[in-house]
Amino acid sequence: MENHTAVTHFLLLGIPQTTGLENVLFVLLLAFYMLTLLGNLLILLALLSSPSLHTPMYFLLGNLSVFDIFFPSVSSPKMMLYLVTRDHGISFRGCATQLFFYHCLGCTECFLYTVMAYDRFVAICHPLRYTAIMSPRPCAGLALGTWLGGCVHASVLTFLVFRLPYCGPREVDSFFCDIPVVLRLACADASLVQTVSLTNVGVVSLTCFLLVLTSYTRIVVSILRIRSSEGRRRAFSTCSAHLTSVLLFYGPVMLVYLQPAPNPRLESVVQVLNNIVNPSLNPLIYSLRNKEVKSALRKALPHGEWNCGGRTSCRGEPS
């Protein structure tokens, strides 16, 4: 560091091989971002306005909606800004902040999906003990633990990455600051930090995935023991939305980490899916497949905006 000047800002290079498509990307990104905000705010409105949805399952769904609002906000606003202004610069502290919140929220999502799987496991495999096990205090403690665990996880990773010296180059080969692309710019040997960081991320993700898999294995076994077909259908329907979200979250991640050789284009596509597209899909998954949420939305929104053509007319008068 004696002969070099410390880096004060980085340059985000954006999504590879998209030169000349800035306007198209901006429109798509803005559309997905607004859809994410609107959809998750509607879910929160339905959960808060309907006393019948004040249950552990919907409390955890509310936490997921809050997460889905925050997570794309880590990278989307900055990305839209440089697509419009062509200013790709981000400060050193801004890069560290982006990396911290990305991994804080990513780890929180892993923990949250695990807690939601445990909630469904208790509800289906131990229904008589459900209200005792998932009472308000333990449920709130589990939710708080997911957020605190994500903060601790991200604090450790951010400290390890940004304790290294950075004196050039400044080009971050992505549209946001993440561990692999930032460590390539370090002026010191980053192999140990990279190994520890990726091991930490891998252990957390794999542990959560195995816990979710174990929960759903037990759930499937319990559902198959139900004699009536209607009972099996109802049990499966309570888990289908959460299981779909889990597959959308872990599927792209496994696709990247199980590939035999690094593929920058595939990695960029997966990052866009995880950061931008998936948070916009969760409100659709949970509202379209859940009659209680749809009913709560009908009651919370003016009839003229929600139930056109249904039991009420477009202006809210009886049909």
GUVOKOL-991535 format. One line per 10 residues: number of its first residue (from 1); their letters; for each residue x, y, z of N, C-alpha, C, O. Coordinates in steps of 0.02 Angstrom, whole numbers, plus 50000, padded with zeros to 5 digits. Example, Ala and Ser with C-alpha at 12.3 -4.5 7.8 and 13.67 -1.06 7.14 Angstrom:
<atoms>
1 = as = 50660,49716,50390,50615,49775,50390,50660,49835,50390,50712,49834,50423 ~ 50642,49888,50354,50684,49947,50357,50645,50002,50394,50670,50057,50402 $
</atoms>
This chain:
<atoms>
1 = menhtavthf = 50041,49940,50000,50000,50000,50000,50043,50063,50000,50015,50117,49991 ~ 50109,50058,50010,50151,50117,50013,50153,50153,49946,50158,50214,49945 ~ 50150,50117,49890,50156,50148,49824,50089,50153,49788,50088,50166,49728 ~ 50034,50144,49823,49969,50146,49791,49922,50191,49831,49931,50201,49890 ~ 49872,50217,49796,49820,50258,49828,49758,50215,49839,49736,50179,49795 ~ 49730,50219,49899,49672,50178,49915,49613,50199,49872,49603,50258,49857 ~ 49574,50150,49851,49515,50163,49809,49461,50196,49851,49446,50175,49906 ~ 49431,50250,49824,49376,50284,49858,49308,50269,49826,49256,50281,49856 ~ 49309,50242,49766,49246,50223,49733,49260,50169,49681,49317,50160,49658 ~ 49207,50133,49663,49211,50080,49613,49166,50097,49554,49126,50144,49557 $
11 = lllgipqttg = 49174,50059,49500,49133,50067,49440,49095,50002,49428,49126,49950,49418 ~ 49029,50004,49429,48988,49946,49415,48981,49938,49339,48954,49982,49306 ~ 49005,49883,49313,49004,49873,49240,48936,49851,49214,48924,49855,49154 ~ 48891,49830,49258,48823,49811,49237,48818,49739,49214,48864,49699,49225 ~ 48762,49724,49182,48750,49656,49157,48792,49645,49094,48789,49687,49048 ~ 48831,49592,49089,48873,49581,49030,48833,49576,48966,48777,49550,48965 ~ 48863,49600,48912,48836,49594,48844,48767,49626,48836,48723,49599,48802 ~ 48757,49683,48869,48693,49719,48862,48705,49791,48838,48661,49834,48847 ~ 48763,49804,48808,48777,49872,48784,48727,49891,48729,48715,49852,48683 ~ 48699,49951,48735,48649,49974,48688,48578,49957,48707,48531,49979,48674 $
21 = lenvlfvlll = 48569,49919,48761,48502,49899,48782,48482,49934,48847,48437,49912,48883 ~ 48516,49990,48862,48503,50024,48925,48431,50045,48934,48403,50036,48988 ~ 48400,50073,48882,48330,50096,48888,48282,50038,48898,48235,50043,48938 ~ 48293,49983,48862,48251,49924,48871,48258,49896,48941,48208,49879,48973 ~ 48320,49891,48965,48332,49865,49032,48300,49909,49085,48273,49885,49134 ~ 48304,49975,49075,48274,50021,49123,48199,50011,49128,48171,50009,49183 ~ 48166,50004,49071,48093,49995,49071,48074,49929,49106,48029,49927,49147 ~ 48110,49875,49088,48096,49810,49119,48109,49811,49194,48069,49786,49233 ~ 48165,49841,49213,48183,49843,49283,48133,49885,49323,48112,49865,49378 ~ 48113,49942,49295,48064,49984,49329,47997,49948,49336,47964,49952,49388 $
31 = afymltllgn = 47976,49911,49283,47913,49875,49285,47914,49821,49340,47867,49816,49379 ~ 47967,49782,49342,47972,49729,49393,47976,49759,49463,47947,49733,49511 ~ 48013,49814,49470,48021,49845,49536,47954,49872,49562,47936,49863,49620 ~ 47917,49907,49518,47852,49934,49537,47803,49877,49551,47762,49883,49597 ~ 47806,49823,49512,47762,49765,49524,47778,49734,49591,47733,49713,49627 ~ 47842,49731,49608,47862,49703,49673,47836,49745,49731,47808,49718,49778 ~ 47845,49811,49726,47822,49855,49780,47746,49851,49787,47720,49844,49842 ~ 47710,49856,49731,47637,49856,49733,47611,49790,49760,47567,49789,49804 ~ 47636,49734,49734,47612,49668,49755,47623,49655,49828,47578,49630,49863 ~ 47683,49670,49853,47697,49656,49923,47662,49705,49970,47645,49686,50026 $
41 = llillallss = 47653,49767,49949,47613,49813,49990,47541,49791,49995,47510,49799,50047 ~ 47513,49763,49941,47445,49736,49942,47440,49676,49990,47392,49670,50027 ~ 47491,49633,49988,47491,49576,50034,47492,49601,50106,47454,49576,50148 ~ 47535,49650,50121,47538,49677,50189,47472,49710,50208,47450,49704,50266 ~ 47440,49745,50160,47375,49776,50174,47323,49723,50192,47285,49731,50239 ~ 47322,49668,50154,47274,49614,50168,47287,49583,50236,47239,49570,50273 ~ 47350,49572,50254,47366,49540,50317,47350,49585,50377,47326,49561,50428 ~ 47363,49649,50370,47352,49695,50425,47278,49712,50435,47256,49725,50491 ~ 47240,49711,50380,47170,49733,50385,47122,49677,50402,47064,49690,50418 ~ 47144,49614,50399,47099,49558,50411,47119,49521,50475,47171,49488,50477 $
51 = pslhtpmyfl = 47079,49526,50528,47094,49491,50591,47100,49415,50582,47136,49382,50620 ~ 47065,49387,50533,47067,49315,50523,47135,49291,50498,47151,49232,50502 ~ 47175,49338,50473,47242,49320,50448,47297,49334,50499,47356,49330,50483 ~ 47278,49350,50561,47327,49363,50613,47346,49296,50645,47333,49284,50704 ~ 47378,49253,50606,47400,49187,50627,47474,49180,50613,47502,49220,50576 ~ 47507,49130,50643,47580,49123,50632,47599,49117,50558,47648,49147,50537 ~ 47561,49079,50519,47578,49070,50449,47578,49136,50412,47623,49150,50373 ~ 47527,49177,50424,47522,49241,50389,47568,49293,50419,47588,49340,50384 ~ 47584,49287,50483,47635,49331,50512,47702,49320,50477,47737,49368,50462 ~ 47720,49257,50465,47783,49243,50429,47778,49265,50357,47828,49288,50328 $
61 = lgnlsvfdif = 47719,49259,50326,47710,49284,50258,47720,49359,50255,47747,49386,50207 ~ 47697,49395,50307,47708,49467,50310,47782,49484,50314,47804,49532,50282 ~ 47820,49444,50352,47892,49454,50354,47923,49443,50285,47969,49479,50265 ~ 47898,49393,50248,47924,49381,50181,47908,49439,50135,47949,49456,50092 ~ 47850,49469,50142,47832,49527,50100,47877,49587,50116,47898,49623,50070 ~ 47893,49597,50180,47939,49651,50197,48008,49637,50166,48040,49682,50139 ~ 48030,49575,50171,48093,49556,50139,48091,49569,50064,48139,49596,50036 ~ 48036,49551,50031,48031,49559,49958,48029,49632,49938,48043,49648,49880 ~ 48012,49677,49983,48016,49749,49969,48089,49773,49976,48113,49812,49935 ~ 48123,49750,50027,48191,49773,50040,48242,49743,49992,48286,49779,49968 $
71 = fpsvsspkmm = 48236,49678,49976,48288,49644,49939,48302,49674,49870,48360,49689,49855 ~ 48252,49685,49827,48268,49717,49763,48290,49789,49770,48321,49816,49725 ~ 48274,49821,49827,48294,49890,49837,48368,49897,49850,48395,49952,49849 ~ 48403,49841,49863,48475,49843,49873,48511,49862,49809,48559,49900,49810 ~ 48489,49834,49752,48525,49844,49689,48484,49880,49635,48514,49914,49593 ~ 48418,49874,49636,48378,49902,49581,48382,49978,49574,48393,50001,49518 ~ 48373,50018,49628,48377,50091,49619,48443,50114,49590,48444,50157,49546 ~ 48499,50086,49615,48564,50106,49589,48572,50086,49517,48601,50123,49476 ~ 48548,50027,49500,48552,50003,49431,48511,50047,49385,48534,50064,49330 ~ 48451,50066,49405,48409,50110,49364,48442,50179,49356,48437,50210,49303 $
81 = lylvtrdhgi = 48475,50202,49409,48508,50267,49406,48564,50268,49354,48568,50314,49314 ~ 48607,50216,49354,48661,50218,49305,48638,50200,49235,48672,50216,49186 ~ 48581,50166,49228,48553,50155,49161,48528,50220,49130,48530,50229,49069 ~ 48505,50266,49172,48479,50331,49148,48536,50381,49140,48540,50415,49089 ~ 48578,50387,49191,48629,50440,49191,48696,50417,49161,48739,50458,49146 ~ 48704,50351,49150,48767,50322,49126,48824,50332,49175,48882,50324,49157 ~ 48808,50349,49237,48859,50357,49289,48862,50292,49328,48818,50277,49368 ~ 48915,50253,49317,48921,50187,49347,48959,50188,49413,48973,50135,49441 ~ 48975,50246,49439,49015,50250,49500,48975,50233,49562,48915,50249,49566 ~ 49008,50202,49610,48979,50189,49677,49035,50199,49727,49091,50174,49717 $
91 = sfrgcatqlf = 49021,50233,49781,49073,50247,49831,49094,50183,49867,49060,50132,49865 ~ 49153,50186,49899,49178,50129,49936,49129,50108,49991,49114,50049,49999 ~ 49104,50158,50028,49055,50143,50081,48990,50118,50051,48957,50075,50079 ~ 48970,50147,49993,48909,50124,49961,48915,50052,49939,48866,50014,49945 ~ 48973,50032,49914,48984,49962,49894,48981,49916,49955,48950,49863,49952 ~ 49012,49937,50010,49010,49897,50071,48939,49891,50098,48919,49837,50121 ~ 48901,49945,50095,48832,49944,50118,48790,49898,50075,48748,49860,50101 ~ 48800,49900,50009,48763,49857,49964,48778,49784,49977,48732,49742,49979 ~ 48842,49767,49987,48861,49698,50001,48831,49675,50067,48807,49618,50073 ~ 48833,49719,50118,48806,49700,50183,48731,49683,50178,48710,49630,50201 $
101 = fyhclgctec = 48692,49728,50149,48619,49717,50147,48601,49660,50100,48551,49625,50112 ~ 48640,49649,50048,48626,49592,50003,48632,49527,50041,48588,49483,50035 ~ 48685,49519,50080,48695,49456,50116,48653,49453,50180,48633,49398,50201 ~ 48639,49510,50210,48594,49511,50268,48525,49486,50247,48497,49443,50280 ~ 48499,49514,50194,48431,49495,50172,48431,49425,50141,48382,49388,50150 ~ 48484,49407,50105,48487,49340,50076,48488,49286,50130,48454,49235,50124 ~ 48528,49297,50183,48530,49249,50238,48464,49249,50276,48440,49196,50297 ~ 48434,49308,50284,48368,49312,50317,48316,49271,50279,48274,49238,50309 ~ 48319,49274,50212,48272,49236,50172,48281,49161,50183,48232,49124,50189 ~ 48344,49138,50185,48357,49067,50199,48326,49047,50265,48291,48996,50269 $
111 = flytvmaydr = 48339,49086,50317,48312,49070,50384,48235,49073,50384,48202,49032,50415 ~ 48208,49123,50349,48136,49133,50349,48100,49075,50315,48049,49051,50340 ~ 48126,49052,50258,48096,48995,50225,48100,48932,50269,48055,48890,50267 ~ 48153,48927,50308,48160,48869,50353,48108,48872,50408,48078,48822,50425 ~ 48098,48932,50436,48047,48940,50489,47977,48928,50461,47935,48897,50494 ~ 47964,48952,50399,47898,48940,50369,47887,48866,50356,47831,48842,50363 ~ 47939,48829,50337,47933,48757,50328,47919,48723,50394,47879,48676,50398 ~ 47952,48746,50448,47939,48718,50514,47867,48732,50536,47836,48689,50567 ~ 47842,48791,50520,47772,48808,50537,47724,48760,50503,47677,48736,50535 ~ 47735,48745,50439,47692,48698,50403,47700,48627,50430,47652,48588,50433 $
121 = fvaichplry = 47761,48610,50451,47774,48543,50479,47734,48534,50544,47702,48482,50553 ~ 47735,48584,50588,47698,48580,50651,47623,48578,50637,47587,48540,50669 ~ 47600,48620,50590,47528,48624,50576,47500,48558,50549,47443,48540,50565 ~ 47539,48522,50509,47514,48462,50477,47531,48399,50517,47490,48353,50522 ~ 47591,48396,50545,47613,48336,50580,47593,48336,50654,47587,48283,50684 ~ 47584,48395,50683,47565,48400,50754,47509,48452,50762,47519,48502,50796 ~ 47452,48441,50730,47399,48493,50730,47372,48509,50799,47355,48567,50813 ~ 47369,48460,50844,47341,48472,50911,47387,48515,50954,47364,48547,51001 ~ 47451,48516,50938,47499,48555,50977,47519,48619,50941,47562,48656,50965 ~ 47488,48633,50884,47509,48690,50842,47503,48756,50880,47549,48796,50880 $
131 = taimsprpca = 47445,48769,50911,47434,48833,50944,47481,48843,51003,47498,48900,51020 ~ 47503,48788,51034,47550,48794,51091,47621,48806,51066,47657,48848,51093 ~ 47641,48769,51013,47710,48775,50988,47719,48842,50952,47770,48876,50962 ~ 47671,48860,50910,47677,48922,50870,47634,48978,50899,47599,49013,50863 ~ 47638,48985,50965,47603,49041,50997,47638,49107,50979,47693,49106,50952 ~ 47606,49164,50993,47634,49228,50970,47706,49241,50991,47746,49265,50951 ~ 47723,49226,51054,47790,49242,51077,47844,49200,51042,47892,49229,51017 ~ 47839,49133,51040,47889,49095,51002,47892,49113,50928,47945,49115,50898 ~ 47834,49127,50899,47832,49145,50828,47869,49211,50816,47908,49217,50769 ~ 47857,49260,50859,47892,49324,50853,47967,49315,50865,48008,49347,50833 $
141 = glalgtwlgg = 47984,49271,50913,48055,49258,50925,48090,49226,50866,48147,49244,50850 ~ 48056,49179,50833,48085,49148,50773,48094,49199,50717,48146,49200,50684 ~ 48044,49242,50707,48049,49293,50655,48106,49342,50670,48145,49359,50626 ~ 48110,49364,50733,48164,49409,50752,48232,49376,50744,48280,49408,50724 ~ 48235,49311,50760,48298,49275,50753,48321,49271,50681,48382,49272,50668 ~ 48275,49266,50634,48295,49264,50563,48328,49329,50542,48378,49328,50507 ~ 48300,49386,50564,48329,49451,50546,48396,49463,50581,48443,49487,50551 ~ 48400,49446,50646,48462,49455,50682,48517,49408,50656,48575,49428,50650 ~ 48497,49347,50639,48546,49300,50611,48574,49325,50545,48633,49319,50531 ~ 48530,49354,50503,48553,49382,50440,48601,49440,50451,48650,49447,50414 $
151 = cvhasvltfl = 48587,49482,50501,48631,49539,50515,48700,49516,50538,48751,49543,50516 ~ 48702,49467,50583,48766,49441,50607,48805,49410,50550,48865,49422,50542 ~ 48772,49370,50510,48804,49336,50453,48834,49388,50406,48892,49382,50385 ~ 48796,49440,50388,48819,49490,50341,48875,49533,50372,48920,49554,50336 ~ 48871,49547,50437,48923,49587,50469,48991,49552,50466,49042,49584,50452 ~ 48992,49487,50477,49054,49449,50474,49082,49451,50403,49142,49463,50393 ~ 49039,49438,50353,49062,49437,50284,49088,49506,50261,49139,49511,50228 ~ 49051,49558,50279,49071,49626,50259,49137,49645,50291,49180,49676,50258 ~ 49147,49628,50354,49210,49642,50388,49268,49606,50354,49321,49636,50343 ~ 49259,49542,50337,49312,49504,50306,49331,49532,50238,49390,49536,50221 $
161 = vfrlpycgpr = 49281,49552,50199,49294,49575,50131,49327,49644,50130,49374,49655,50093 ~ 49303,49690,50171,49326,49758,50167,49382,49776,50216,49401,49834,50222 ~ 49407,49726,50251,49469,49737,50289,49530,49730,50244,49585,49749,50264 ~ 49521,49704,50183,49575,49698,50135,49589,49766,50103,49544,49807,50100 ~ 49651,49778,50080,49666,49841,50046,49642,49840,49974,49648,49789,49939 ~ 49614,49896,49951,49592,49904,49882,49625,49966,49853,49612,50022,49874 ~ 49669,49955,49804,49706,50011,49776,49703,50011,49699,49743,50046,49667 ~ 49658,49974,49671,49650,49971,49598,49662,49901,49573,49702,49864,49602 ~ 49628,49881,49518,49578,49918,49478,49512,49930,49516,49503,49906,49572 ~ 49467,49966,49483,49405,49986,49516,49342,49956,49484,49287,49967,49509 $
171 = evdsffcdip = 49350,49919,49428,49292,49895,49390,49262,49833,49422,49294,49780,49425 ~ 49200,49838,49446,49163,49782,49474,49124,49749,49417,49080,49780,49387 ~ 49140,49687,49403,49111,49653,49344,49042,49625,49361,49030,49565,49356 ~ 48996,49670,49379,48927,49652,49394,48886,49715,49399,48912,49770,49391 ~ 48820,49707,49412,48778,49767,49420,48769,49785,49493,48732,49832,49508 ~ 48802,49750,49539,48801,49768,49610,48862,49736,49642,48895,49693,49613 ~ 48878,49757,49704,48937,49733,49739,48921,49667,49775,48878,49665,49818 ~ 48956,49615,49756,48950,49550,49789,49020,49525,49804,49069,49551,49777 ~ 49025,49474,49845,49091,49452,49870,49139,49431,49815,49194,49458,49813 ~ 49120,49386,49769,49170,49363,49719,49197,49420,49676,49257,49422,49664 $
181 = vvlrlacada = 49154,49464,49652,49177,49517,49606,49217,49570,49642,49262,49600,49613 ~ 49203,49583,49706,49241,49633,49744,49309,49606,49764,49358,49642,49761 ~ 49313,49543,49784,49377,49514,49805,49428,49513,49749,49488,49514,49762 ~ 49406,49510,49686,49452,49511,49630,49491,49576,49626,49543,49579,49594 ~ 49466,49628,49658,49497,49694,49654,49544,49708,49712,49575,49761,49715 ~ 49550,49662,49759,49592,49672,49817,49666,49673,49798,49686,49637,49752 ~ 49705,49714,49834,49778,49718,49820,49817,49667,49860,49878,49664,49854 ~ 49785,49628,49901,49818,49577,49941,49789,49508,49924,49739,49504,49888 ~ 49820,49457,49949,49796,49389,49937,49728,49380,49971,49721,49384,50032 ~ 49677,49367,49930,49609,49361,49955,49584,49289,49957,49525,49277,49967 $
191 = slvqtvsltn = 49629,49241,49946,49607,49171,49941,49577,49146,50006,49527,49110,50006 ~ 49607,49165,50063,49581,49142,50128,49512,49172,50141,49466,49138,50162 ~ 49506,49238,50128,49442,49272,50139,49389,49242,50093,49332,49233,50113 ~ 49408,49228,50031,49360,49200,49983,49337,49131,50005,49278,49115,50001 ~ 49383,49090,50029,49365,49023,50052,49319,49026,50113,49269,48991,50115 ~ 49337,49069,50161,49296,49075,50222,49227,49102,50205,49176,49078,50230 ~ 49224,49153,50161,49160,49184,50144,49115,49136,50107,49056,49128,50125 ~ 49141,49103,50056,49100,49057,50017,49080,48996,50058,49025,48969,50050 ~ 49124,48973,50103,49106,48918,50148,49050,48938,50195,49003,48900,50207 ~ 49055,48999,50221,49003,49025,50265,48936,49028,50230,48885,49005,50256 $
201 = vgvvsltcfl = 48936,49057,50169,48874,49062,50130,48847,48992,50113,48787,48979,50118 ~ 48892,48948,50093,48872,48880,50073,48843,48841,50131,48793,48806,50123 ~ 48875,48846,50190,48851,48808,50248,48781,48832,50269,48737,48792,50284 ~ 48771,48898,50270,48706,48926,50289,48652,48903,50239,48599,48879,50259 ~ 48667,48910,50174,48617,48892,50123,48602,48817,50125,48543,48797,50122 ~ 48654,48776,50129,48644,48704,50128,48607,48680,50190,48563,48637,50186 ~ 48624,48708,50248,48590,48688,50310,48516,48705,50307,48474,48664,50325 ~ 48501,48766,50285,48431,48786,50279,48393,48742,50229,48336,48722,50241 ~ 48425,48728,50173,48393,48686,50122,48379,48616,50148,48325,48589,50135 ~ 48426,48587,50185,48416,48520,50212,48361,48520,50265,48322,48472,50269 $
211 = lvltsytriv = 48356,48572,50305,48303,48577,50354,48235,48583,50321,48186,48552,50342 ~ 48231,48624,50267,48169,48630,50229,48151,48563,50198,48093,48542,50199 ~ 48200,48529,50169,48189,48464,50137,48164,48413,50188,48119,48374,50174 ~ 48195,48413,50247,48173,48367,50300,48102,48381,50322,48062,48334,50331 ~ 48085,48444,50330,48017,48462,50350,47966,48439,50299,47914,48410,50317 ~ 47980,48450,50235,47932,48431,50184,47929,48356,50172,47878,48330,50151 ~ 47984,48321,50186,47981,48248,50183,47933,48222,50236,47892,48178,50222 ~ 47938,48248,50296,47893,48228,50350,47821,48248,50333,47774,48211,50348 ~ 47813,48307,50304,47746,48331,50286,47714,48285,50234,47656,48267,50241 ~ 47752,48267,50182,47725,48223,50129,47705,48156,50158,47652,48129,50141 $
221 = vsilrirsse = 47747,48129,50202,47731,48064,50233,47666,48070,50274,47624,48025,50271 ~ 47658,48124,50311,47597,48133,50351,47536,48142,50307,47482,48116,50322 ~ 47543,48179,50252,47486,48191,50207,47464,48126,50174,47404,48114,50166 ~ 47511,48084,50155,47493,48021,50122,47456,47974,50169,47423,47928,50146 ~ 47462,47985,50234,47426,47943,50282,47354,47965,50291,47314,47929,50321 ~ 47337,48024,50266,47268,48048,50271,47223,48007,50225,47240,47999,50166 ~ 47169,47982,50250,47128,47935,50211,47086,47970,50158,47080,47945,50102 ~ 47057,48027,50175,47012,48060,50127,47053,48100,50076,47102,48132,50093 ~ 47031,48098,50014,47063,48136,49960,47055,48210,49971,47100,48249,49954 ~ 46998,48231,49999,46987,48303,50012,47035,48328,50066,47060,48384,50061 $
231 = grrrafstcs = 47048,48287,50116,47095,48306,50168,47166,48312,50141,47202,48359,50158 ~ 47185,48265,50097,47252,48269,50067,47258,48331,50023,47310,48365,50024 ~ 47205,48347,49985,47207,48405,49941,47215,48469,49981,47254,48513,49963 ~ 47177,48475,50036,47181,48535,50077,47249,48541,50110,47277,48596,50116 ~ 47277,48486,50132,47343,48488,50163,47397,48509,50113,47440,48550,50129 ~ 47393,48481,50053,47442,48500,50001,47434,48574,49982,47484,48608,49970 ~ 47372,48598,49980,47360,48668,49959,47390,48717,50009,47410,48772,49988 ~ 47393,48700,50073,47422,48746,50122,47498,48752,50115,47527,48800,50140 ~ 47529,48703,50081,47602,48704,50075,47626,48723,50004,47684,48739,49995 ~ 47581,48722,49956,47603,48729,49886,47635,48797,49872,47685,48800,49836 $
241 = ahltsvllfy = 47606,48851,49900,47633,48917,49886,47704,48924,49915,47749,48949,49881 ~ 47712,48902,49977,47779,48907,50008,47829,48863,49971,47886,48884,49961 ~ 47809,48803,49952,47855,48759,49917,47875,48788,49849,47932,48780,49828 ~ 47828,48821,49815,47845,48853,49751,47897,48908,49761,47944,48914,49722 ~ 47889,48948,49813,47937,49002,49827,48006,48973,49844,48057,49000,49822 ~ 48007,48919,49882,48071,48888,49899,48107,48863,49837,48167,48872,49830 ~ 48070,48831,49791,48101,48806,49729,48126,48863,49687,48180,48858,49656 ~ 48089,48919,49684,48112,48977,49645,48174,49008,49676,48215,49037,49640 ~ 48181,49002,49741,48240,49031,49774,48301,48986,49767,48355,49009,49747 ~ 48294,48921,49783,48351,48876,49782,48369,48850,49712,48426,48833,49699 $
251 = gpvmlvylqp = 48319,48847,49667,48333,48820,49600,48388,48856,49563,48437,48825,49542 ~ 48382,48923,49553,48436,48959,49517,48503,48956,49554,48555,48952,49521 ~ 48502,48958,49620,48564,48956,49658,48600,48890,49647,48660,48888,49636 ~ 48563,48835,49650,48593,48769,49638,48618,48763,49567,48668,48730,49554 ~ 48583,48794,49520,48603,48792,49450,48672,48823,49440,48711,48799,49400 ~ 48686,48877,49477,48750,48911,49471,48805,48872,49506,48858,48860,49477 ~ 48793,48852,49569,48846,48822,49609,48860,48749,49591,48913,48723,49610 ~ 48816,48717,49554,48828,48648,49533,48854,48642,49462,48865,48587,49438 ~ 48864,48699,49428,48889,48696,49360,48964,48677,49361,49000,48699,49406 ~ 48987,48637,49313,49057,48613,49315,49108,48669,49305,49163,48665,49333 $
261 = apnprlesvv = 49092,48720,49265,49138,48775,49252,49101,48841,49259,49042,48845,49244 ~ 49136,48895,49281,49104,48960,49289,49075,48985,49222,49107,48979,49170 ~ 49017,49013,49226,48984,49041,49166,48958,49111,49185,48904,49117,49214 ~ 48995,49164,49167,48975,49232,49188,48906,49251,49164,48869,49284,49201 ~ 48887,49231,49103,48821,49249,49078,48766,49216,49120,48717,49248,49138 ~ 48775,49151,49135,48726,49116,49176,48722,49146,49246,48667,49153,49273 ~ 48779,49164,49275,48780,49193,49341,48742,49260,49341,48706,49275,49389 ~ 48750,49300,49288,48715,49364,49284,48640,49353,49279,48601,49389,49311 ~ 48619,49304,49239,48548,49290,49232,48518,49269,49299,48463,49290,49317 ~ 48554,49226,49335,48530,49202,49400,48525,49260,49450,48477,49264,49488 $
271 = qvlnnivnps = 48575,49305,49449,48573,49362,49495,48513,49407,49480,48481,49431,49526 ~ 48498,49417,49416,48440,49458,49397,48376,49424,49421,48331,49457,49447 ~ 48372,49357,49412,48312,49320,49435,48303,49327,49510,48248,49342,49534 ~ 48357,49316,49548,48352,49317,49621,48339,49387,49647,48300,49396,49694 ~ 48372,49437,49618,48369,49505,49644,48306,49543,49622,48280,49584,49660 ~ 48282,49530,49562,48231,49572,49532,48166,49535,49517,48112,49559,49534 ~ 48171,49476,49485,48111,49442,49461,48076,49404,49517,48015,49412,49526 ~ 48112,49364,49555,48080,49322,49606,48040,49361,49658,47985,49340,49676 ~ 48066,49418,49684,48025,49456,49733,47959,49480,49705,47912,49492,49743 ~ 47954,49489,49639,47891,49510,49609,47842,49452,49600,47782,49464,49590 $
281 = lnpliyslrn = 47867,49390,49603,47824,49332,49592,47790,49308,49657,47736,49280,49654 ~ 47823,49319,49714,47794,49294,49777,47724,49320,49792,47682,49281,49813 ~ 47710,49385,49781,47640,49408,49793,47590,49372,49748,47535,49356,49770 ~ 47609,49359,49685,47564,49323,49640,47553,49251,49664,47497,49226,49662 ~ 47607,49220,49686,47602,49150,49709,47556,49145,49770,47513,49101,49773 ~ 47565,49189,49818,47528,49184,49881,47457,49211,49875,47413,49190,49913 ~ 47444,49257,49829,47376,49284,49823,47333,49242,49776,47274,49231,49790 ~ 47363,49219,49720,47324,49181,49672,47305,49112,49698,47253,49084,49679 ~ 47346,49083,49742,47334,49015,49766,47304,49014,49836,47299,48960,49866 ~ 47284,49072,49862,47260,49074,49930,47194,49112,49933,47192,49172,49923 $
291 = kevksalrka = 47140,49076,49946,47074,49107,49947,47067,49157,50004,47033,49208,49996 ~ 47099,49145,50061,47093,49190,50118,47125,49257,50103,47098,49310,50120 ~ 47184,49256,50070,47217,49319,50052,47176,49357,50000,47169,49418,50005 ~ 47149,49321,49951,47108,49355,49900,47045,49384,49931,47025,49440,49913 ~ 47015,49349,49978,46956,49375,50011,46972,49437,50052,46934,49485,50053 ~ 47030,49436,50086,47050,49494,50125,47064,49554,50081,47049,49611,50099 ~ 47093,49543,50022,47107,49597,49975,47042,49627,49949,47036,49687,49941 ~ 46992,49584,49935,46927,49609,49912,46895,49655,49964,46863,49705,49946 ~ 46903,49637,50027,46874,49678,50080,46913,49742,50092,46885,49794,50109 ~ 46980,49738,50083,47022,49796,50098,47021,49848,50043,47027,49908,50056 $
301 = lphgewncgg = 47013,49826,49979,47013,49872,49923,46943,49892,49904,46895,49855,49917 ~ 46935,49951,49874,46868,49970,49848,46844,49919,49797,46884,49894,49757 ~ 46779,49902,49800,46753,49850,49756,46761,49868,49683,46771,49823,49641 ~ 46759,49930,49668,46764,49949,49597,46832,49936,49568,46839,49930,49507 ~ 46884,49930,49612,46951,49919,49586,46970,49846,49586,47016,49825,49550 ~ 46934,49805,49626,46957,49735,49634,46910,49684,49604,46932,49636,49573 ~ 46844,49694,49613,46798,49639,49599,46753,49654,49540,46694,49637,49540 ~ 46781,49684,49488,46743,49700,49428,46719,49635,49395,46760,49593,49377 ~ 46655,49627,49387,46630,49567,49355,46616,49510,49403,46595,49457,49381 ~ 46627,49522,49469,46615,49469,49517,46546,49475,49547,46497,49490,49511 $
311 = rtscrgeps = 46540,49464,49613,46475,49467,49645,46451,49538,49653,46391,49551,49663 ~ 46498,49586,49649,46478,49656,49649,46496,49686,49583,46539,49662,49547 ~ 46462,49740,49566,46475,49772,49502,46537,49813,49506,46568,49819,49559 ~ 46557,49844,49448,46620,49880,49444,46620,49942,49488,46674,49966,49505 ~ 46563,49968,49507,46561,50028,49549,46543,50011,49621,46534,50056,49662 ~ 46536,49948,49635,46523,49928,49704,46450,49917,49720,46434,49895,49775 ~ 46403,49932,49672,46333,49919,49686,46319,49845,49679,46354,49811,49642 ~ 46268,49820,49713,46250,49749,49705,46232,49735,49633,46197,49774,49601 ~ 46257,49678,49607,46242,49660,49538,46175,49625,49533,46154,49606,49479 $
</atoms>
